[in-house]
Amino acid sequence: MSTAPEPLVAIAMKGYPRLSETFIAQELLGLQQRGLPFAIWSLRHPTDADRHLMHKQITAPVTYLPEYLHDDPRRVLRGALSALRRPGVLRLAAVFLRDLARDPTRNRLRRLGQACVMAHELPAGIAHLHVHYLHTPASVIRYVALLRRLSWSFSAHAKDIWTTPDWEKREKIAAAAWGVTCTRDGHAELARLSDRADKVALVYHGLDLARFPPPPSRLGRDGGDPADPVRFVTIGRAVEKKGFDDLLSALARLPATLHWRLTHIGGGEKLKGLKILAEVLGLSERVTWAGPQAQAAVVTALREADLFVLPSKQADNGDRDGLPNVVMEAASQALPIVATDFAGIPEFIGDGVEGVLVAPGDVAALAQAMAELAMAPERRAALGAAAHARLTQEFSAAAGLDRIYRKLLSSARAGGRG
């Protein structure tokens, strides 16, 4: 009876599994299919009730660190005592105290405690560490790498790039062996702070098209029949950067003669406020709040819709999207897209070619674009076909997965010394 090979790489993230992070699940499954032996380490236990099919296919072992140090004091104590005996403890102390002086928070202490636990429990065969997100998770992995004298790398995405202080990004990039990020916007920001021109590479997530059925044939709804309204769909966590408040305001501006329905898929901290806003605007009976959904339900919603809408914008704290996977998922079903000309979205959607782009925060322009496309089924079909063609020709996941697999395998085979 054959046994799985011992993991060579530990891949860490803030929470696993998460329905909103299909791009991470896609990468993990792709690495597994390419034969990379890895283990998953998560700073938090899952909070989503459901899982994607991809999560069920990923067989790598998963270890959960104590989310709060008081959750498992014995485990934390064992990690701390083990850390004191490691040769890398002096290097860690110097880095941690410098970090703490600039960020004197409980969160910083929690990162150290989690790192001590992980460094103590990490199997001896692990030769390289990789982390998703350059903020909190990367702090933990950097400290582990110092304790265990291992090399490490990172995948930076969106919030972690735009809300982490420059000093912290600069020092983490310098300490890492290499990194990747998923938009030109993010790559330019990290390259600005990089100690070496080739330290950070641009690698699009792309989409594994094998996970999606061929696009459906759509009815030519034009919003004129109250019994068969135009169906809008939007997907994403209810957070400020997604712009769902702008979407509701735009819906309130649509012509009274246009018959429509909206489905929102996703959870999030602002969901309750959005429901209240929809009621205030008189939209409640036309909006379905479906909550977080697994992939099958997401695909069904995309196939049943006539138009996908995502009005992303910059949040007050600087957070912004990268290239949201849901935009490419909509394209997989040849669904026309209305979105904002912001962050990584225009790297995939050309205005008037694969979709319609409006300025972030421009509610009037958003309403106009939605109204015009709602009443123009032939134009919707042309935009959807173009988006599907761009996805299949230029944004397949395979090329990016091959690059990350080779980089991780090479780092692990190099012996992992940081």
N, C-alpha and C positions, 0 to 999 in steps of 0.2 A: 504493500500500500504506500503510495507516494505521499510525502508531506510537503507543505508549502515551504519555500525557502525562507530563512530568517531575514527580517527586514534590514535593508542597508540604509534607508533614508527614513527619518521621522518628519512627517508633514504636520504642521501645527496651524490652528486657526482659532478664532474667538469662540465659535460655537459650531457644533456638528451633531446631526445634520440640520440644515436650515432650508426651508422651501424657497426662500428668496435668493439663495446662492446656488442656482443651477449651474453657473459657470464653474464653481469649485467642484461640484459633484461630477460634471462632465470631464474636468481635468483628471480627477482621481480615477474615474472609471477608465479613461483613456490611458493613463499610466499603467493601470492594472492590466489592461488588454495588451500593452506593449511589453509586459513581463517585468516591470520594475517592482522589486520587493520593498514595500514601505509599510509603515505604521502611522496611524492617525492619533494626534494628540489635540485635545480640545480644552480650552480654558473654561468652557461652560457646558452644562448639560443641555440637551435639546429642549426647546419650548414649544415647537410646533407639534400638533397632534398627529399630523400625517407625514408621510415621507414620499419622495419621488421614487419611481421605479429604479432610477439610477442608484439611489442610496441602498436599495435592497440588493442590487447586483454587486456592490462594492464589498469585498470580503476581507479587506485589511483590518487588523485588530485596532480597536479604539480604546484609548485611555483618557479618562476625564480627570483633570486636575481639580483641586479644591477651588471652587469659584470664589469663596471667601475663606480666609485662613482659619477662622474659628469653626468652619464646617468640619474640619478633620485635624485637630491640633496635634494628635500623635503622628500623623503622616507628615505634617509640616515640621515637627520637631526632628523626626528622623532625617528629613531632607536637610535641615539646617545643620545638624551634627555631622552629616556626611559631607556637606559643603566645606566645613571648617577643616576637614582632613585632605581636601583636594589641592593639588599644586596650583590650580588656577584661581584660588580664593583671593589672593592678593590683587590680581589683575581685576577681578570682579569688584572687589571692595573699592578700588580707585574709580572705576567707571560708575558704579552705583552711587557713591557719595557725590560725585560731580553731577550726576543726573538729579539726585535728590535736592541738591542745593538750588537747582533751577526749577524743580517741580516738586515742592515739599508737600505731597499729598498722600493720602492712604492708598490710593491706587498704585502709586509707585512702590510702596512697601508690599502691596499684594503681588505685584509683578515679581519682586525678589523672592517672596515665599513660594510662589508657583514655580519659579525657575529652580529653586533648591529641590523641590519635590521631583520635578521632571529630571533634573541632572542625576538624582539618586536612583530613580526608577528606570531610567533609559537603558535598554539592553546593551550589552557590551558590543554587539555586532553593528550597531548604528554608526555609520561613517560620515554622515552629512545631515544637516538640518535644513528644512525649508519651511517658510512661513507665509501664509496668506495675510496680507495687510501689514502696513509699515508702522502702525501706531502701537497699541497695547500688545498685540501678539508678538510683534517683532522685538519689543523690549524683553519679553520673557525669553524668547529664543536667543537673543544676543547674550543674555546673562547665562543661559545654559551652555552656549558655545564657549564662553570664557571658562566656566567651571570644568567642562569636559574636554576642553582644547579641541574643539571641532570646528570645521568650516560651516558656514550657513549662507543661505540665499533667501530672496524674498520675491513675492508677487505683490505688487502694489496695484490698487484698483481705483478708488475714487475718494471717498471720505477720508481715508488715511493719508492721501496725498495733500488734500486741501485744508485739513484741520490740524495737522501736526506741525509744530514749530520748526522753522528752518534749521535751528541748531540741532534738533533731534534727527531730522531727516538727513542732514549732512553727515553726522557722526555715524548713523546706522548704515548709510550707503558706503561710507569708507570702511566700516568694519566687516561688511558682507563680502562674500566672494564674487557675487553677481546678483543682478535682479532683473525682473521683467515687469512691464506694465502694459496696459491694454488700449491706450489711446495716444494719439499724437500730442494732445493737450497735456496729459499726465507725463508723457515722456519728456517733453520740453522742460517741465517743471523739475523733474528729477535730474535731468542732464545738467541743468543750471547749478545744481548743488553737488554734482558728482565729482569725486576725486580723480576719475579716469574717464576718458571719452567713451570707452566701450563697456563701462561697468553696467549700465542699464540698457536693456534691449526692448524694442517695441514688438510685442507679440499679441496679436488680436486673439480673443477667445475663440471667435468663430462659432459655428454651430455644427454639431454632429447631426447631419441630415438623416442618418439612419434611424434616429429617434422620432422622426416626424413622417406622417403619411403625405402622399402627394396632395397638392392643393385641391379643394373641392370646386365644383361648378356652383356659381352663386346666382341667386335670383336678382333680377334687376330692380330692386326696390329704389324708389325715388322720393320717399317720404310723403307721398300724396294720399296713401291709403291708411286710415286710422286703424284698420284691422291688421295691417301688415307694416308696421313702422320700420324705419331705418334703424339698424342696430349698431350702436357704438360700443366699443369695449376698451377698457384701460386696465393695466396690470401694474402693480407695484405696491410697496409698503406705503402706508399713509404717513409720509414724512414731508417736511417742508419743501425739500428739493424736487419732489415729483410734480409740484404745481397743480395738485388736484383741486385746490381752492380756485385757481384760475379756470380750470375746466368747468367747474360748476357755474361760475360766473358767466362763462361763455355760453353754456347751455341755456342760461336764463335769457340770453340775448337772441336766441334763434327765432326765426319767424313763427308766429302763432299757427300758421298754416302747415308748418313742417311737423310731421309725426315721427317721433323717435323714441328710443329706449337706450339707456346706458347700463352696462354691467361693469362693476369694479371688482377686481380680484386682488386680494391682499389684506393683510392685517395692518398693524402700525399704530403708533401713539396718537395720531391725529384723526383716527377713524371716527371717534365719537363726535368730534367737532365738525367733521365733514358732513356727517349725517344731520347734525343740527343746521348747518348752513344750507343743505339741500332742502330741508323743511322750510326754512325762512324764505328761500327763493321760490318755493312752491313747486319743487321738482321731485319730491319724495316718491310719488306714485310712478314716476318714470325711471327711477334709479334702483338697480338691484345691487346690494352690497353682499357679494358672495363670500367674502372672507378669504383666508389662505386656502389654496387648492393645490392638489398634486398635479403632475404633468398631464395626465389624461383629461382632467376637467379643464385645464388651461387650453389644451389643444381643441377640445370640443367647443369652448367659447370662441376661440379664434376662427374656427371653421363656420360657426353660425353667424358671425358678425359681418358687417358691411364696411366698417371703418375702424382702424385702431388709432387711438389718440394718446399722446404722452407729452404734456406741456412742461418739461423739466426746466428748472431755473436754479440759480444759486441761492442757497439758504443764508440766513443772516449770519450764521457762524462760519461761512465760507464753504460749507459742504456743497458738493455738486456730483452729478452723475458722471460715469465714464461713458462707455457705449453700452446702454442697457441691453441685456440679452433678450428682453421681451420684444424689443424692436426687431431683432433678427428672427425671433420666433413668429412674430406676425408675418414677416416676409416669407417664412417657410410655407405659409398657407396662402401666399399671394394676396395678402390683405393690404389694401392701400393704407398709407400712414400719414397722419398729421402730427407733427411734433415741432419742437423748438430748434432753432438754429443755434445750438448751444452744446458745450462740452464735446463728447465724442460722436454725437448723433449725426452731424453733417459729414463725418468720415464714411458713413454708410449710406445716408439718404441725401441725394442731390435734389435741391428744390425744383419741383416741376418735372422731375425725372422718375425717381423712385417713390416720391411722396411730395407733400407740401410742408415747408418749414416757415415758421413765423418767429418773430423776435420773442425771447422769453419775457413773460409778464404782460404781453400785449393781448389783452382779453378780446378786444374788438377784432383784431386780425385773426385770432383763433376762432372766434365765432363765425367770421366770414368764410374762412377756409372750410370749416365743418359744414356750414350750410351749403356752400357751392358744391362740395363733393357729395353731400347727402342727396342732392337732386340730380347728380350726374353719374349714373351707373356705368356708362361706357368709359368715362374718364377714370373712374375708380378701377375698373378692370385693367386698363392700360398701366396705371401706376402700380397696381399690385403685381402684374406680370413682370414689370421692370425690376421691382424690388426682389422678387423671387429669382430672377436671372442674376442679379448682382450677388445675392447670397450664394447661389450655387457655384458661380464662376470665380468669386474672389474672397468669400468669407467661410470657406469650409474649415472645420476645426482641425483637420488632420495635420496640416503643415505646422501649425503652432504647437500642437501636442508632440509632434516629432521633435521639435527644437527643445522643448522643455524636458522631454524624456532624455535626450542626449546630454543635455547640460547636467541634469541630476545624476545620471549614471556616471558621467565623467568625473564629477565632483566626488562621488562616493568611491570610485575606483582609485582616485588620487590619494586616498588614505584619510581624508577628512580633517587633516590638521589645520586649525585656524591660526 
